[in-house]
């Protein structure tokens, strides 16, 4: 997991817990002209029951601003679904 916070996108609730959603860029040396990004989900509480989790690079745009705009199109239900897909 990245230690950098990334771009704060949203906070979503799932299964009684709050998760903070960040957009993180992912380097691709084969395509440095594109902005590849993934979503990282950090538990909002510090209970230690859950560790941060992330998607694969699911957003690919020409620029970071376009990647942010694309990520902002996800609604809370979609973000919660993506979170569920990353949990054990």
C-alpha positions, 0 to 999 in steps of 0.5 A: 500500500502507498504511504501517500494519502492520494486524492480524497474522493469520498467517504462511504459506509459499508457493513456498519463501518466508514471507509475513506476513498482515495484516488491513487495514480499508478505508474506505467512505464510502458504508457507514461502519457496516460494517467492510470489510477486505482481506488484505495479504501482506508477504514475511518476508525483505528480499530485495526480490524481492517487494513486499507485495501485497493482496486486494480488500476481501473481508471485510465485517462489522458490526465490526472484531472480527467482521472479525477473527473471520471472517479467522481462519476462513481456514486456511493453505491458503486464505490461500496461495490468496488470496496466489497470486491476488494475485501476478503 
